[in-house]
Amino acid sequence: MSNKYLARAAVGDTVKILGFSGDCYESERHLVGKSGIVEYIDDMGAIHGTWGGLSLLPEDNYIIIKKKETENG
């Protein structure tokens, strides 16, 4: 099974970053508290989105604040 299935979020969901599981560099701290839409999840399970240049890992601390809207509601 690919690591991409470990992600709790799905493409199109809006997530809010609460923190990172590992060491957080000063240049990444500005992302805590930001939200964005998940654009894709790579084969390693990293979640890429509109919040900035850093991907989230499945073990990072984030919440889904809005699920992707479907055509049926």
N, CA, C, O and CB atoms as a CASP TS submission, in Angstrom:
PFRMAT TS
TARGET T0000
AUTHOR 0000-0000-0000
METHOD Language model
MODEL 1
PARENT N/A
ATOM      1  N   MET     1       0.845  -1.171   0.000  1.00  0.00           N
ATOM      2  CA  MET     1       0.000   0.000   0.000  1.00  0.00           C
ATOM      3  C   MET     1       0.896   1.242   0.000  1.00  0.00           C
ATOM      4  O   MET     1       1.903   1.288   0.706  1.00  0.00           O
ATOM      5  CB  MET     1      -0.964  -0.006   1.222  1.00  0.00           C
ATOM      6  N   SER     2       0.524   2.235  -0.788  1.00  0.00           N
ATOM      7  CA  SER     2       1.272   3.475  -0.884  1.00  0.00           C
ATOM      8  C   SER     2       1.088   4.314   0.376  1.00  0.00           C
ATOM      9  O   SER     2       0.035   4.266   1.013  1.00  0.00           O
ATOM     10  CB  SER     2       0.838   4.265  -2.118  1.00  0.00           C
ATOM     11  N   ASN     3       2.102   5.073   0.728  1.00  0.00           N
ATOM     12  CA  ASN     3       2.016   5.968   1.884  1.00  0.00           C
ATOM     13  C   ASN     3       0.974   7.058   1.701  1.00  0.00           C
ATOM     14  O   ASN     3       0.531   7.656   2.682  1.00  0.00           O
ATOM     15  CB  ASN     3       3.360   6.598   2.152  1.00  0.00           C
ATOM     16  N   LYS     4       0.573   7.329   0.460  1.00  0.00           N
ATOM     17  CA  LYS     4      -0.393   8.401   0.234  1.00  0.00           C
ATOM     18  C   LYS     4      -1.729   8.105   0.911  1.00  0.00           C
ATOM     19  O   LYS     4      -2.520   9.021   1.134  1.00  0.00           O
ATOM     20  CB  LYS     4      -0.603   8.613  -1.261  1.00  0.00           C
ATOM     21  N   TYR     5      -1.990   6.842   1.239  1.00  0.00           N
ATOM     22  CA  TYR     5      -3.240   6.478   1.893  1.00  0.00           C
ATOM     23  C   TYR     5      -3.190   6.713   3.410  1.00  0.00           C
ATOM     24  O   TYR     5      -4.198   6.549   4.096  1.00  0.00           O
ATOM     25  CB  TYR     5      -3.566   5.020   1.604  1.00  0.00           C
ATOM     26  N   LEU     6      -2.027   7.094   3.927  1.00  0.00           N
ATOM     27  CA  LEU     6      -1.898   7.407   5.346  1.00  0.00           C
ATOM     28  C   LEU     6      -2.412   8.806   5.674  1.00  0.00           C
ATOM     29  O   LEU     6      -2.688   9.109   6.834  1.00  0.00           O
ATOM     30  CB  LEU     6      -0.450   7.278   5.776  1.00  0.00           C
ATOM     31  N   ALA     7      -2.541   9.647   4.674  1.00  0.00           N
ATOM     32  CA  ALA     7      -3.008  11.011   4.896  1.00  0.00           C
ATOM     33  C   ALA     7      -4.473  11.004   5.322  1.00  0.00           C
ATOM     34  O   ALA     7      -5.293  10.280   4.757  1.00  0.00           O
ATOM     35  CB  ALA     7      -2.820  11.864   3.625  1.00  0.00           C
ATOM     36  N   ARG     8      -4.788  11.815   6.321  1.00  0.00           N
ATOM     37  CA  ARG     8      -6.176  11.929   6.772  1.00  0.00           C
ATOM     38  C   ARG     8      -6.978  12.844   5.865  1.00  0.00           C
ATOM     39  O   ARG     8      -8.194  12.690   5.745  1.00  0.00           O
ATOM     40  CB  ARG     8      -6.231  12.443   8.206  1.00  0.00           C
ATOM     41  N   ALA     9      -6.317  13.785   5.232  1.00  0.00           N
ATOM     42  CA  ALA     9      -6.988  14.731   4.344  1.00  0.00           C
ATOM     43  C   ALA     9      -7.032  14.167   2.932  1.00  0.00           C
ATOM     44  O   ALA     9      -6.274  13.260   2.587  1.00  0.00           O
ATOM     45  CB  ALA     9      -6.276  16.104   4.359  1.00  0.00           C
ATOM     46  N   ALA    10      -7.922  14.713   2.130  1.00  0.00           N
ATOM     47  CA  ALA    10      -8.043  14.311   0.728  1.00  0.00           C
ATOM     48  C   ALA    10      -7.910  15.554  -0.146  1.00  0.00           C
ATOM     49  O   ALA    10      -8.095  16.676   0.326  1.00  0.00           O
ATOM     50  CB  ALA    10      -9.402  13.580   0.461  1.00  0.00           C
ATOM     51  N   VAL    11      -7.596  15.351  -1.400  1.00  0.00           N
ATOM     52  CA  VAL    11      -7.497  16.458  -2.343  1.00  0.00           C
ATOM     53  C   VAL    11      -8.820  17.219  -2.351  1.00  0.00           C
ATOM     54  O   VAL    11      -9.896  16.632  -2.467  1.00  0.00           O
ATOM     55  CB  VAL    11      -7.139  15.948  -3.772  1.00  0.00           C
ATOM     56  N   GLY    12      -8.711  18.528  -2.224  1.00  0.00           N
ATOM     57  CA  GLY    12      -9.890  19.384  -2.201  1.00  0.00           C
ATOM     58  C   GLY    12     -10.340  19.784  -0.814  1.00  0.00           C
ATOM     59  O   GLY    12     -11.103  20.739  -0.668  1.00  0.00           O
ATOM     60  N   ASP    13      -9.879  19.065   0.232  1.00  0.00           N
ATOM     61  CA  ASP    13     -10.214  19.432   1.614  1.00  0.00           C
ATOM     62  C   ASP    13      -9.468  20.707   1.998  1.00  0.00           C
ATOM     63  O   ASP    13      -8.388  20.983   1.476  1.00  0.00           O
ATOM     64  CB  ASP    13      -9.864  18.274   2.600  1.00  0.00           C
ATOM     65  N   THR    14     -10.043  21.473   2.906  1.00  0.00           N
ATOM     66  CA  THR    14      -9.368  22.629   3.485  1.00  0.00           C
ATOM     67  C   THR    14      -8.849  22.220   4.854  1.00  0.00           C
ATOM     68  O   THR    14      -9.606  21.727   5.690  1.00  0.00           O
ATOM     69  CB  THR    14     -10.326  23.870   3.586  1.00  0.00           C
ATOM     70  N   VAL    15      -7.563  22.422   5.080  1.00  0.00           N
ATOM     71  CA  VAL    15      -6.949  22.040   6.348  1.00  0.00           C
ATOM     72  C   VAL    15      -6.330  23.255   7.024  1.00  0.00           C
ATOM     73  O   VAL    15      -5.994  24.247   6.377  1.00  0.00           O
ATOM     74  CB  VAL    15      -5.887  20.949   6.130  1.00  0.00           C
ATOM     75  N   LYS    16      -6.189  23.151   8.346  1.00  0.00           N
ATOM     76  CA  LYS    16      -5.507  24.178   9.129  1.00  0.00           C
ATOM     77  C   LYS    16      -4.318  23.529   9.820  1.00  0.00           C
ATOM     78  O   LYS    16      -4.457  22.491  10.466  1.00  0.00           O
ATOM     79  CB  LYS    16      -6.473  24.843  10.171  1.00  0.00           C
ATOM     80  N   ILE    17      -3.154  24.139   9.682  1.00  0.00           N
ATOM     81  CA  ILE    17      -1.925  23.608  10.271  1.00  0.00           C
ATOM     82  C   ILE    17      -1.851  24.027  11.731  1.00  0.00           C
ATOM     83  O   ILE    17      -1.910  25.213  12.054  1.00  0.00           O
ATOM     84  CB  ILE    17      -0.671  24.099   9.493  1.00  0.00           C
ATOM     85  N   LEU    18      -1.718  23.026  12.617  1.00  0.00           N
ATOM     86  CA  LEU    18      -1.616  23.285  14.052  1.00  0.00           C
ATOM     87  C   LEU    18      -0.185  23.158  14.552  1.00  0.00           C
ATOM     88  O   LEU    18       0.180  23.773  15.554  1.00  0.00           O
ATOM     89  CB  LEU    18      -2.513  22.334  14.819  1.00  0.00           C
ATOM     90  N   GLY    19       0.624  22.368  13.864  1.00  0.00           N
ATOM     91  CA  GLY    19       2.016  22.180  14.267  1.00  0.00           C
ATOM     92  C   GLY    19       2.653  21.066  13.471  1.00  0.00           C
ATOM     93  O   GLY    19       2.005  20.424  12.645  1.00  0.00           O
ATOM     94  N   PHE    20       3.916  20.845  13.723  1.00  0.00           N
ATOM     95  CA  PHE    20       4.674  19.828  13.004  1.00  0.00           C
ATOM     96  C   PHE    20       5.205  18.789  13.974  1.00  0.00           C
ATOM     97  O   PHE    20       5.508  19.106  15.124  1.00  0.00           O
ATOM     98  CB  PHE    20       5.827  20.464  12.215  1.00  0.00           C
ATOM     99  N   SER    21       5.317  17.557  13.519  1.00  0.00           N
ATOM    100  CA  SER    21       5.712  16.459  14.400  1.00  0.00           C
ATOM    101  C   SER    21       7.195  16.494  14.754  1.00  0.00           C
ATOM    102  O   SER    21       7.578  16.064  15.842  1.00  0.00           O
ATOM    103  CB  SER    21       5.379  15.137  13.752  1.00  0.00           C
ATOM    104  N   GLY    22       8.020  16.991  13.866  1.00  0.00           N
ATOM    105  CA  GLY    22       9.454  17.022  14.110  1.00  0.00           C
ATOM    106  C   GLY    22       9.942  18.418  14.409  1.00  0.00           C
ATOM    107  O   GLY    22       9.169  19.301  14.781  1.00  0.00           O
ATOM    108  N   ASP    23      11.227  18.601  14.242  1.00  0.00           N
ATOM    109  CA  ASP    23      11.804  19.924  14.443  1.00  0.00           C
ATOM    110  C   ASP    23      11.208  20.892  13.433  1.00  0.00           C
ATOM    111  O   ASP    23      11.048  20.563  12.258  1.00  0.00           O
ATOM    112  CB  ASP    23      13.346  19.884  14.318  1.00  0.00           C
ATOM    113  N   CYS    24      10.888  22.065  13.897  1.00  0.00           N
ATOM    114  CA  CYS    24      10.304  23.093  13.043  1.00  0.00           C
ATOM    115  C   CYS    24      11.323  24.217  12.909  1.00  0.00           C
ATOM    116  O   CYS    24      11.724  24.826  13.901  1.00  0.00           O
ATOM    117  CB  CYS    24       8.941  23.622  13.624  1.00  0.00           C
ATOM    118  N   TYR    25      11.733  24.482  11.690  1.00  0.00           N
ATOM    119  CA  TYR    25      12.685  25.552  11.454  1.00  0.00           C
ATOM    120  C   TYR    25      11.978  26.902  11.534  1.00  0.00           C
ATOM    121  O   TYR    25      10.774  26.999  11.301  1.00  0.00           O
ATOM    122  CB  TYR    25      13.372  25.377  10.086  1.00  0.00           C
ATOM    123  N   GLU    26      12.728  27.918  11.860  1.00  0.00           N
ATOM    124  CA  GLU    26      12.166  29.263  12.001  1.00  0.00           C
ATOM    125  C   GLU    26      11.415  29.679  10.736  1.00  0.00           C
ATOM    126  O   GLU    26      10.379  30.339  10.814  1.00  0.00           O
ATOM    127  CB  GLU    26      13.280  30.279  12.313  1.00  0.00           C
ATOM    128  N   SER    27      11.930  29.297   9.590  1.00  0.00           N
ATOM    129  CA  SER    27      11.287  29.676   8.327  1.00  0.00           C
ATOM    130  C   SER    27       9.953  28.965   8.097  1.00  0.00           C
ATOM    131  O   SER    27       9.189  29.359   7.216  1.00  0.00           O
ATOM    132  CB  SER    27      12.218  29.378   7.174  1.00  0.00           C
ATOM    133  N   GLU    28       9.667  27.928   8.878  1.00  0.00           N
ATOM    134  CA  GLU    28       8.417  27.178   8.734  1.00  0.00           C
ATOM    135  C   GLU    28       7.373  27.574   9.768  1.00  0.00           C
ATOM    136  O   GLU    28       6.191  27.277   9.596  1.00  0.00           O
ATOM    137  CB  GLU    28       8.691  25.697   8.837  1.00  0.00           C
ATOM    138  N   ARG    29       7.788  28.232  10.828  1.00  0.00           N
ATOM    139  CA  ARG    29       6.865  28.563  11.916  1.00  0.00           C
ATOM    140  C   ARG    29       5.720  29.454  11.467  1.00  0.00           C
ATOM    141  O   ARG    29       4.639  29.416  12.055  1.00  0.00           O
ATOM    142  CB  ARG    29       7.612  29.237  13.036  1.00  0.00           C
ATOM    143  N   HIS    30       5.941  30.251  10.442  1.00  0.00           N
ATOM    144  CA  HIS    30       4.878  31.139   9.958  1.00  0.00           C
ATOM    145  C   HIS    30       3.692  30.366   9.382  1.00  0.00           C
ATOM    146  O   HIS    30       2.613  30.930   9.204  1.00  0.00           O
ATOM    147  CB  HIS    30       5.432  32.083   8.901  1.00  0.00           C
ATOM    148  N   LEU    31       3.887  29.087   9.094  1.00  0.00           N
ATOM    149  CA  LEU    31       2.800  28.277   8.538  1.00  0.00           C
ATOM    150  C   LEU    31       1.831  27.780   9.609  1.00  0.00           C
ATOM    151  O   LEU    31       0.695  27.427   9.293  1.00  0.00           O
ATOM    152  CB  LEU    31       3.372  27.093   7.786  1.00  0.00           C
ATOM    153  N   VAL    32       2.263  27.749  10.871  1.00  0.00           N
ATOM    154  CA  VAL    32       1.368  27.312  11.946  1.00  0.00           C
ATOM    155  C   VAL    32       0.214  28.305  12.050  1.00  0.00           C
ATOM    156  O   VAL    32       0.427  29.511  12.175  1.00  0.00           O
ATOM    157  CB  VAL    32       2.131  27.195  13.311  1.00  0.00           C
ATOM    158  N   GLY    33      -0.989  27.791  11.999  1.00  0.00           N
ATOM    159  CA  GLY    33      -2.184  28.621  12.033  1.00  0.00           C
ATOM    160  C   GLY    33      -2.753  28.928  10.662  1.00  0.00           C
ATOM    161  O   GLY    33      -3.887  29.394  10.550  1.00  0.00           O
ATOM    162  N   LYS    34      -1.977  28.672   9.618  1.00  0.00           N
ATOM    163  CA  LYS    34      -2.473  28.920   8.264  1.00  0.00           C
ATOM    164  C   LYS    34      -3.379  27.784   7.813  1.00  0.00           C
ATOM    165  O   LYS    34      -3.283  26.656   8.297  1.00  0.00           O
ATOM    166  CB  LYS    34      -1.303  29.090   7.280  1.00  0.00           C
ATOM    167  N   SER    35      -4.247  28.104   6.891  1.00  0.00           N
ATOM    168  CA  SER    35      -5.096  27.079   6.291  1.00  0.00           C
ATOM    169  C   SER    35      -4.961  27.165   4.786  1.00  0.00           C
ATOM    170  O   SER    35      -4.508  28.173   4.242  1.00  0.00           O
ATOM    171  CB  SER    35      -6.582  27.242   6.727  1.00  0.00           C
ATOM    172  N   GLY    36      -5.356  26.101   4.126  1.00  0.00           N
ATOM    173  CA  GLY    36      -5.291  26.045   2.675  1.00  0.00           C
ATOM    174  C   GLY    36      -5.977  24.802   2.158  1.00  0.00           C
ATOM    175  O   GLY    36      -6.399  23.933   2.921  1.00  0.00           O
ATOM    176  N   ILE    37      -6.077  24.738   0.859  1.00  0.00           N
ATOM    177  CA  ILE    37      -6.750  23.618   0.196  1.00  0.00           C
ATOM    178  C   ILE    37      -5.704  22.607  -0.262  1.00  0.00           C
ATOM    179  O   ILE    37      -4.691  22.978  -0.855  1.00  0.00           O
ATOM    180  CB  ILE    37      -7.606  24.111  -1.013  1.00  0.00           C
ATOM    181  N   VAL    38      -5.953  21.334   0.015  1.00  0.00           N
ATOM    182  CA  VAL    38      -5.055  20.256  -0.406  1.00  0.00           C
ATOM    183  C   VAL    38      -5.115  20.141  -1.925  1.00  0.00           C
ATOM    184  O   VAL    38      -6.183  19.936  -2.502  1.00  0.00           O
ATOM    185  CB  VAL    38      -5.438  18.895   0.274  1.00  0.00           C
ATOM    186  N   GLU    39      -3.951  20.276  -2.566  1.00  0.00           N
ATOM    187  CA  GLU    39      -3.867  20.194  -4.023  1.00  0.00           C
ATOM    188  C   GLU    39      -3.507  18.790  -4.507  1.00  0.00           C
ATOM    189  O   GLU    39      -4.045  18.315  -5.507  1.00  0.00           O
ATOM    190  CB  GLU    39      -2.843  21.189  -4.537  1.00  0.00           C
ATOM    191  N   TYR    40      -2.599  18.132  -3.795  1.00  0.00           N
ATOM    192  CA  TYR    40      -2.269  16.740  -4.129  1.00  0.00           C
ATOM    193  C   TYR    40      -1.547  16.085  -2.964  1.00  0.00           C
ATOM    194  O   TYR    40      -1.023  16.757  -2.076  1.00  0.00           O
ATOM    195  CB  TYR    40      -1.399  16.669  -5.409  1.00  0.00           C
ATOM    196  N   ILE    41      -1.531  14.769  -2.988  1.00  0.00           N
ATOM    197  CA  ILE    41      -0.823  13.961  -2.001  1.00  0.00           C
ATOM    198  C   ILE    41       0.140  13.075  -2.774  1.00  0.00           C
ATOM    199  O   ILE    41      -0.271  12.304  -3.640  1.00  0.00           O
ATOM    200  CB  ILE    41      -1.815  13.109  -1.111  1.00  0.00           C
ATOM    201  N   ASP    42       1.420  13.190  -2.455  1.00  0.00           N
ATOM    202  CA  ASP    42       2.403  12.431  -3.229  1.00  0.00           C
ATOM    203  C   ASP    42       2.519  10.989  -2.731  1.00  0.00           C
ATOM    204  O   ASP    42       1.881  10.606  -1.751  1.00  0.00           O
ATOM    205  CB  ASP    42       3.768  13.116  -3.162  1.00  0.00           C
ATOM    206  N   ASP    43       3.332  10.209  -3.414  1.00  0.00           N
ATOM    207  CA  ASP    43       3.471   8.786  -3.099  1.00  0.00           C
ATOM    208  C   ASP    43       4.100   8.520  -1.733  1.00  0.00           C
ATOM    209  O   ASP    43       4.002   7.406  -1.220  1.00  0.00           O
ATOM    210  CB  ASP    43       4.295   8.116  -4.159  1.00  0.00           C
ATOM    211  N   MET    44       4.742   9.520  -1.138  1.00  0.00           N
ATOM    212  CA  MET    44       5.318   9.382   0.190  1.00  0.00           C
ATOM    213  C   MET    44       4.313   9.767   1.272  1.00  0.00           C
ATOM    214  O   MET    44       4.606   9.644   2.461  1.00  0.00           O
ATOM    215  CB  MET    44       6.573  10.237   0.311  1.00  0.00           C
ATOM    216  N   GLY    45       3.134  10.230   0.871  1.00  0.00           N
ATOM    217  CA  GLY    45       2.098  10.618   1.825  1.00  0.00           C
ATOM    218  C   GLY    45       2.145  12.079   2.220  1.00  0.00           C
ATOM    219  O   GLY    45       1.354  12.519   3.054  1.00  0.00           O
ATOM    220  N   ALA    46       3.063  12.841   1.633  1.00  0.00           N
ATOM    221  CA  ALA    46       3.161  14.271   1.939  1.00  0.00           C
ATOM    222  C   ALA    46       1.990  15.011   1.282  1.00  0.00           C
ATOM    223  O   ALA    46       1.636  14.751   0.132  1.00  0.00           O
ATOM    224  CB  ALA    46       4.529  14.855   1.450  1.00  0.00           C
ATOM    225  N   ILE    47       1.407  15.929   2.036  1.00  0.00           N
ATOM    226  CA  ILE    47       0.219  16.659   1.602  1.00  0.00           C
ATOM    227  C   ILE    47       0.657  18.047   1.143  1.00  0.00           C
ATOM    228  O   ILE    47       1.243  18.801   1.919  1.00  0.00           O
ATOM    229  CB  ILE    47      -0.849  16.751   2.749  1.00  0.00           C
ATOM    230  N   HIS    48       0.379  18.380  -0.095  1.00  0.00           N
ATOM    231  CA  HIS    48       0.768  19.655  -0.673  1.00  0.00           C
ATOM    232  C   HIS    48      -0.478  20.506  -0.881  1.00  0.00           C
ATOM    233  O   HIS    48      -1.524  19.999  -1.286  1.00  0.00           O
ATOM    234  CB  HIS    48       1.531  19.451  -2.007  1.00  0.00           C
ATOM    235  N   GLY    49      -0.362  21.796  -0.604  1.00  0.00           N
ATOM    236  CA  GLY    49      -1.542  22.635  -0.741  1.00  0.00           C
ATOM    237  C   GLY    49      -1.225  24.100  -0.896  1.00  0.00           C
ATOM    238  O   GLY    49      -0.074  24.487  -1.098  1.00  0.00           O
ATOM    239  N   THR    50      -2.262  24.913  -0.799  1.00  0.00           N
ATOM    240  CA  THR    50      -2.172  26.340  -1.078  1.00  0.00           C
ATOM    241  C   THR    50      -1.657  27.166   0.091  1.00  0.00           C
ATOM    242  O   THR    50      -1.620  28.392  -0.017  1.00  0.00           O
ATOM    243  CB  THR    50      -3.507  26.850  -1.483  1.00  0.00           C
ATOM    244  N   TRP    51      -1.257  26.557   1.201  1.00  0.00           N
ATOM    245  CA  TRP    51      -0.804  27.291   2.379  1.00  0.00           C
ATOM    246  C   TRP    51       0.627  27.758   2.280  1.00  0.00           C
ATOM    247  O   TRP    51       1.049  28.602   3.071  1.00  0.00           O
ATOM    248  CB  TRP    51      -0.958  26.448   3.591  1.00  0.00           C
ATOM    249  N   GLY    52       1.394  27.237   1.332  1.00  0.00           N
ATOM    250  CA  GLY    52       2.786  27.651   1.189  1.00  0.00           C
ATOM    251  C   GLY    52       3.630  26.551   0.603  1.00  0.00           C
ATOM    252  O   GLY    52       3.104  25.566   0.085  1.00  0.00           O
ATOM    253  N   GLY    53       4.936  26.708   0.679  1.00  0.00           N
ATOM    254  CA  GLY    53       5.849  25.802   0.011  1.00  0.00           C
ATOM    255  C   GLY    53       6.181  24.533   0.762  1.00  0.00           C
ATOM    256  O   GLY    53       6.917  23.700   0.234  1.00  0.00           O
ATOM    257  N   LEU    54       5.679  24.347   1.962  1.00  0.00           N
ATOM    258  CA  LEU    54       6.016  23.177   2.766  1.00  0.00           C
ATOM    259  C   LEU    54       4.875  22.178   2.735  1.00  0.00           C
ATOM    260  O   LEU    54       3.711  22.551   2.880  1.00  0.00           O
ATOM    261  CB  LEU    54       6.336  23.581   4.212  1.00  0.00           C
ATOM    262  N   SER    55       5.207  20.918   2.548  1.00  0.00           N
ATOM    263  CA  SER    55       4.162  19.892   2.588  1.00  0.00           C
ATOM    264  C   SER    55       3.962  19.414   4.019  1.00  0.00           C
ATOM    265  O   SER    55       4.852  19.546   4.859  1.00  0.00           O
ATOM    266  CB  SER    55       4.522  18.701   1.666  1.00  0.00           C
ATOM    267  N   LEU    56       2.800  18.864   4.282  1.00  0.00           N
ATOM    268  CA  LEU    56       2.493  18.268   5.579  1.00  0.00           C
ATOM    269  C   LEU    56       2.707  16.770   5.487  1.00  0.00           C
ATOM    270  O   LEU    56       2.446  16.162   4.449  1.00  0.00           O
ATOM    271  CB  LEU    56       1.038  18.595   6.023  1.00  0.00           C
ATOM    272  N   LEU    57       3.178  16.178   6.562  1.00  0.00           N
ATOM    273  CA  LEU    57       3.294  14.733   6.646  1.00  0.00           C
ATOM    274  C   LEU    57       2.082  14.193   7.391  1.00  0.00           C
ATOM    275  O   LEU    57       1.468  14.917   8.175  1.00  0.00           O
ATOM    276  CB  LEU    57       4.617  14.314   7.347  1.00  0.00           C
ATOM    277  N   PRO    58       1.729  12.933   7.159  1.00  0.00           N
ATOM    278  CA  PRO    58       0.565  12.368   7.853  1.00  0.00           C
ATOM    279  C   PRO    58       0.646  12.510   9.375  1.00  0.00           C
ATOM    280  O   PRO    58      -0.384  12.629  10.038  1.00  0.00           O
ATOM    281  CB  PRO    58       0.418  10.906   7.493  1.00  0.00           C
ATOM    282  N   GLU    59       1.855  12.499   9.933  1.00  0.00           N
ATOM    283  CA  GLU    59       2.004  12.591  11.388  1.00  0.00           C
ATOM    284  C   GLU    59       2.016  14.030  11.914  1.00  0.00           C
ATOM    285  O   GLU    59       2.026  14.236  13.128  1.00  0.00           O
ATOM    286  CB  GLU    59       3.275  11.900  11.807  1.00  0.00           C
ATOM    287  N   ASP    60       2.015  15.020  11.032  1.00  0.00           N
ATOM    288  CA  ASP    60       1.948  16.410  11.470  1.00  0.00           C
ATOM    289  C   ASP    60       0.588  16.704  12.081  1.00  0.00           C
ATOM    290  O   ASP    60      -0.369  15.956  11.883  1.00  0.00           O
ATOM    291  CB  ASP    60       2.225  17.363  10.300  1.00  0.00           C
ATOM    292  N   ASN    61       0.512  17.792  12.820  1.00  0.00           N
ATOM    293  CA  ASN    61      -0.707  18.149  13.528  1.00  0.00           C
ATOM    294  C   ASN    61      -1.505  19.161  12.700  1.00  0.00           C
ATOM    295  O   ASN    61      -1.141  20.334  12.610  1.00  0.00           O
ATOM    296  CB  ASN    61      -0.378  18.721  14.931  1.00  0.00           C
ATOM    297  N   TYR    62      -2.578  18.693  12.110  1.00  0.00           N
ATOM    298  CA  TYR    62      -3.464  19.554  11.324  1.00  0.00           C
ATOM    299  C   TYR    62      -4.887  19.038  11.470  1.00  0.00           C
ATOM    300  O   TYR    62      -5.116  17.888  11.842  1.00  0.00           O
ATOM    301  CB  TYR    62      -3.036  19.594   9.818  1.00  0.00           C
ATOM    302  N   ILE    63      -5.831  19.911  11.169  1.00  0.00           N
ATOM    303  CA  ILE    63      -7.230  19.506  11.209  1.00  0.00           C
ATOM    304  C   ILE    63      -7.873  19.819   9.870  1.00  0.00           C
ATOM    305  O   ILE    63      -7.472  20.741   9.160  1.00  0.00           O
ATOM    306  CB  ILE    63      -7.987  20.213  12.362  1.00  0.00           C
ATOM    307  N   ILE    64      -8.871  19.029   9.552  1.00  0.00           N
ATOM    308  CA  ILE    64      -9.662  19.295   8.351  1.00  0.00           C
ATOM    309  C   ILE    64     -10.792  20.222   8.777  1.00  0.00           C
ATOM    310  O   ILE    64     -11.632  19.849   9.595  1.00  0.00           O
ATOM    311  CB  ILE    64     -10.214  17.957   7.692  1.00  0.00           C
ATOM    312  N   ILE    65     -10.812  21.427   8.222  1.00  0.00           N
ATOM    313  CA  ILE    65     -11.846  22.379   8.610  1.00  0.00           C
ATOM    314  C   ILE    65     -13.009  22.413   7.614  1.00  0.00           C
ATOM    315  O   ILE    65     -14.077  22.951   7.907  1.00  0.00           O
ATOM    316  CB  ILE    65     -11.243  23.765   8.745  1.00  0.00           C
ATOM    317  N   LYS    66     -12.783  21.832   6.436  1.00  0.00           N
ATOM    318  CA  LYS    66     -13.873  21.736   5.458  1.00  0.00           C
ATOM    319  C   LYS    66     -13.549  20.623   4.476  1.00  0.00           C
ATOM    320  O   LYS    66     -12.478  20.608   3.869  1.00  0.00           O
ATOM    321  CB  LYS    66     -14.087  23.091   4.709  1.00  0.00           C
ATOM    322  N   LYS    67     -14.475  19.700   4.325  1.00  0.00           N
ATOM    323  CA  LYS    67     -14.309  18.614   3.361  1.00  0.00           C
ATOM    324  C   LYS    67     -14.575  19.148   1.962  1.00  0.00           C
ATOM    325  O   LYS    67     -15.310  20.119   1.785  1.00  0.00           O
ATOM    326  CB  LYS    67     -15.254  17.424   3.686  1.00  0.00           C
ATOM    327  N   LYS    68     -13.980  18.513   0.988  1.00  0.00           N
ATOM    328  CA  LYS    68     -14.174  18.897  -0.409  1.00  0.00           C
ATOM    329  C   LYS    68     -15.666  18.863  -0.730  1.00  0.00           C
ATOM    330  O   LYS    68     -16.380  17.927  -0.371  1.00  0.00           O
ATOM    331  CB  LYS    68     -13.379  17.955  -1.366  1.00  0.00           C
ATOM    332  N   GLU    69     -16.103  19.897  -1.406  1.00  0.00           N
ATOM    333  CA  GLU    69     -17.502  19.922  -1.839  1.00  0.00           C
ATOM    334  C   GLU    69     -17.663  19.025  -3.050  1.00  0.00           C
ATOM    335  O   GLU    69     -16.841  19.042  -3.967  1.00  0.00           O
ATOM    336  CB  GLU    69     -17.967  21.369  -2.163  1.00  0.00           C
ATOM    337  N   THR    70     -18.721  18.250  -3.044  1.00  0.00           N
ATOM    338  CA  THR    70     -19.005  17.378  -4.171  1.00  0.00           C
ATOM    339  C   THR    70     -20.082  18.007  -5.032  1.00  0.00           C
ATOM    340  O   THR    70     -20.745  18.957  -4.615  1.00  0.00           O
ATOM    341  CB  THR    70     -19.435  15.978  -3.694  1.00  0.00           C
ATOM    342  N   GLU    71     -20.253  17.483  -6.217  1.00  0.00           N
ATOM    343  CA  GLU    71     -21.264  18.018  -7.131  1.00  0.00           C
ATOM    344  C   GLU    71     -22.662  17.854  -6.560  1.00  0.00           C
ATOM    345  O   GLU    71     -23.554  18.635  -6.892  1.00  0.00           O
ATOM    346  CB  GLU    71     -21.172  17.332  -8.491  1.00  0.00           C
ATOM    347  N   ASN    72     -22.877  16.856  -5.710  1.00  0.00           N
ATOM    348  CA  ASN    72     -24.187  16.587  -5.151  1.00  0.00           C
ATOM    349  C   ASN    72     -24.417  17.264  -3.803  1.00  0.00           C
ATOM    350  O   ASN    72     -25.410  16.980  -3.134  1.00  0.00           O
ATOM    351  CB  ASN    72     -24.376  15.114  -5.009  1.00  0.00           C
ATOM    352  N   GLY    73     -23.540  18.130  -3.406  1.00  0.00           N
ATOM    353  CA  GLY    73     -23.749  18.842  -2.155  1.00  0.00           C
ATOM    354  C   GLY    73     -22.670  18.610  -1.208  1.00  0.00           C
ATOM    355  O   GLY    73     -22.697  19.142  -0.098  1.00  0.00           O
TER
END
